[in-house]
Every structure is written in structure tokens, then in C-alpha cells.
Amino acid sequence: MSEELRAQVQQVFRDVFDDPSLVLRDEMASEDIEGWDSLTHINLIVAVERKLGIKFATAEIGRTKEPGQNVGSFLRMIEAKVAAKQGVA
């Protein structure tokens, strides 16, 4: 993931979780970020979609909450969506 894209996503996380010092690490999971509940999860998805001009399918959103998923897997999903949007996939 490009540093620019990662910085954009990190800013979305900071805005959604109202934490300007939040630094994303791939191994982070929802329980590592204060306030990450079901409603905030949906707010995060919507904010990422709006910021990056992408859309997640319902099945993709469901997979983000499966056991073993973390910030890194979410970032890879975002990266693939952005690449497909740009015709790089």
C-alpha cells in the first residue's frame, strides 16, 4: 500500500474514532481501538468509501468482522478496491 493511501486511511480512522494520535498497525484488531463497536464499524466503512470513492459489497463488509481479520486485511481490501477503480487490478 502506498504511503499516501495509508495516510489517507489513517486520517479516516483518526476522524471516525476522534483520536488524532491513532497510528495504524497491520496487526491491530477492533478490540485494540477504543470505541470500535458495530456502529462505529459501519461509520468507518462509509467514511472510507466516501474518502476514496469506492464501494464495498455487503459480503466484503461482513468478512471484515470475521475471526482473524485485522487492520492489515482491511487495508489490503481497500488497496484492491482503489487499484480496481484506477484500472490497475
matplotlib code that plots the C-alpha trace (Angstrom):
import matplotlib.pyplot as plt

x = [0.0, 1.3, 2.3, -0.2, -3.1, -2.2, -2.0, -5.5, -7.0, -5.2, -6.8, -10.2, -9.6, -8.5, -11.6, -14.0, -12.5, -11.9, -8.2, -5.7, -2.8, -4.1, -1.4, -2.5, -0.6, -1.5, -1.8, -4.4, -7.9, -11.1, -10.5, -7.2, -9.0, -11.2, -14.7, -14.7, -18.1, -20.7, -22.0, -18.5, -17.5, -20.3, -19.3, -15.7, -16.7, -18.9, -16.2, -13.6, -16.0, -16.6, -13.0, -11.7, -14.6, -15.0, -17.8, -17.8, -20.2, -22.2, -20.3, -17.0, -18.2, -19.2, -15.8, -14.1, -15.5, -14.7, -12.2, -8.6, -9.3, -7.4, -6.5, -3.9, -6.5, -8.9, -6.1, -5.4, -9.1, -9.1, -5.9, -7.5, -10.6, -8.6, -6.5, -9.6, -11.1, -8.0, -7.9, -4.7, -6.1]
y = [0.0, 3.4, 5.7, 8.3, 5.8, 4.6, 8.2, 8.9, 5.8, 6.6, 10.0, 8.5, 6.2, 9.3, 11.2, 8.3, 7.4, 11.0, 10.2, 12.4, 10.3, 7.0, 5.2, 2.1, -1.1, -4.1, -6.4, -4.2, -5.6, -3.9, -4.6, -2.6, 0.6, 2.2, 2.8, 0.3, -1.2, -2.3, 1.2, 2.7, -0.1, 0.9, 4.6, 3.6, 1.7, 4.6, 7.1, 5.1, 4.7, 8.4, 9.5, 7.1, 6.9, 3.2, 0.8, -2.4, -5.2, -6.4, -9.7, -7.8, -5.8, -9.0, -10.5, -7.6, -8.8, -12.5, -14.0, -13.5, -10.2, -7.1, -3.7, -5.1, -7.3, -4.3, -2.2, -4.8, -4.9, -1.1, -1.2, -3.8, -1.6, 1.5, -0.4, -1.7, 1.7, 3.0, 0.1, -1.3, -4.6]
z = [0.0, -0.9, 1.9, 0.5, 0.6, 4.0, 5.3, 3.9, 5.5, 8.8, 8.7, 8.2, 11.2, 13.3, 12.3, 12.9, 16.3, 17.2, 18.0, 16.3, 17.6, 16.3, 14.3, 12.3, 12.5, 10.3, 13.3, 15.1, 15.5, 16.5, 20.2, 20.0, 19.2, 21.8, 20.7, 17.8, 18.1, 15.4, 14.8, 14.5, 12.2, 9.8, 10.1, 9.3, 6.2, 5.0, 5.7, 3.8, 0.8, 0.7, 1.1, -1.6, -3.9, -3.6, -2.6, -0.5, -1.2, 1.8, 1.7, 1.9, 4.9, 6.6, 6.1, 7.8, 11.1, 10.8, 13.2, 12.1, 10.3, 11.3, 10.1, 7.7, 6.0, 5.8, 4.3, 1.6, 0.8, 0.4, -1.7, -4.1, -4.4, -5.2, -7.7, -9.4, -9.5, -11.2, -13.6, -12.1, -11.0]

ax = plt.figure().add_subplot(projection="3d")
ax.plot(x, y, z, "-o")
ax.set_aspect("equal")
plt.show()
